[in-house]
Amino acid sequence: MGRNTRKRRTPLATKAIAASAALALGGGGLIWANFYASADEESSYGNQTRSAGAAQVATINCPDVGQQLTNVPRSARRGVARELALLDRQITDAYTRLASTRQAQAGDASYVNNAILGPLKSKRTATLDRIGININRAGGKAPQMGDLAECEGVPAEQPDTNVGEGDDQNNDGQDQGQDGGQDQGDGQDQGQDGGQDQGNGGQAGNGPVADDFVNIENVQPNSRNLPNGLAANGDTGSTGSFTTNCGTNENENRNSDNVIVAPGVSNGAQHQHDYVGNQNNNAFASDQDLANGQTTCQNQGDRSSYFWPVLRVQDGQNDIDANAPGGGQDSNVGTIQQASEAQLTFVGNRTSEVVAMPSALRIITGDAKAFTNGLANANTSWSCTGFEDRQVTDKYPICPQGSSVVRTSNFQSCWDGQNTDSANHRTHVAFVQADGSCANGFQAIPQLQVRLVYDVQAPQIENGQVTNAFAVDSFPEQLHKPITDHNDFINFFDENTMNQMVDCINTGQDCQ
């Protein structure tokens, strides 16, 4: 794995986030039991010890080092990316050990700290030291990272997501409720009951669970503010659009790499991505490789790469990657689903004209680690056809008969005017402010909006158990939560086609 994988054709800063955990019962057998706290139990967590041995541990929460590294010399970034990918692998290995030693944990309250978190800290310390060396050798100044080595075991009762403390890393405090950001007014608890459930035939025992789903008919209309980016009455901006048709990955072009955050690292994502558009995208692709790549887009002037985590149905069936990295080896199992629709549309700005995106511009929206990082960068929405005024981020939707699942991602649409990427892959782009304008001297660029539709059977929930569940691929310790959904884009429109897009948007035309 790590390169393209072909499959056979088969049809928190919020309320309590809880997880279920595996308990070891006597006699050598494991039984998987659900533990969860309601929002009303939030205050009780403050009285609990943070020791991993004091309560059943559901997952492992480590500081996201990559998001802290905002000033990495360009010549050091590839080496730093390899070390960051190693940090992710270390967390996965520790989580795997956590899930496989429940009996030992039940008999020893200090087991998790001594046998899992302690060794993990030692490994992370060595890796962080190498990151610092990479940065310093390239002429940069490595930040102090000693406090980033220690991880915590998150009890099933309630993890600490640390959102709401001014740590919005994506837009420097700008309002993510605009431009497709995180503004969820439906009052729902975020991701309760987030752990293992063996009753679904699914994700190797680490989700999804019944409480990760909501009946879309029980979601209030207009529950999230997802502006379409177009100028409304009274606004003066760019009102056109540009649609590119690149298919639904009929080529079954998939791999578990991520050339943006882990260039040169096979299986750097630890979960499978669907690719449409550029067909050369893997961990080892250079900008030249991508610029010269074949494209599935009807408009051959668009060689951009569009990619997102695959969606799987937890049907107990093995897909082609059942024993491979990014698949079963990383707790991603079940049958991969191909979208029935993949709509890729670029729209304008409410207050100004847009400028052309530079070649090789990279944008990531959403956060693959939002379950442990918190919701500051979570930015995808789930809904159902016929109910798209009802959007949720923290739940997968249960759609009524005749309705299909919809995933929506609205990308950042403000650019710093200089950089095609940044060390943490976020600070070179931003969301608009509440009034639709770009802050800090950033320029408005066409906003990519991705709408994916899946014709999947609705999950069934009975007595707290879910069958026929579906979920996006994720890092194992993220427990396949819907808030970990994310979307990636690398711009490789040729100059003429990009100029056509900008002209269409700025002059109010709808082009494709």
Buried (B, 14 or more C-beta within 10 A) or exposed (E): BBEBBEBEEEEBBBBBBBBBBBBBEEEEEBEBBBBBBEBEBBEEBEEEEEBBBBBBBBBBBBBBBBBBBEEBBEEBBEBBBBBBBBBBBBBBBBBBBBBEBBBBBBEBBEBBBEBBBEBBBEBBBEBBBBBBBBBEEBEBEBBEBEEBBBBBBBBBBBBBBBBEEEBBBBBEEBBBBBBBBBBBEBEBBBBBBBBBBBBBBBBBBBBBBBBBBBBBEEBEEEBBBBBBBBBEEEBEBBBBBBBBBBBBBEBBBBBBBBBBBBBBBBBBBBBBBBBBBBBBBBBBBEBEBBBEBEBBBEBEBBBBBBBBBBBBBBBEEEBBBEEBBBBBBBBBBBBBBBBBEBBBBBBBBBBBBBBBBBBBBBBBBBBBBBBBBBBBBBBBBBBBBBBBEBBBBBBBBBBBEEBBBBBBBBBBBBBBEEBBBBBBBBBBBBBBBEEBBBBEEBBBBBBBBBBBBBBBBBBBBEEEBBBBBBBBBBBBBBBBBBBBBBBBBBBBBBEEBBEBBBBBBBEBEEBE
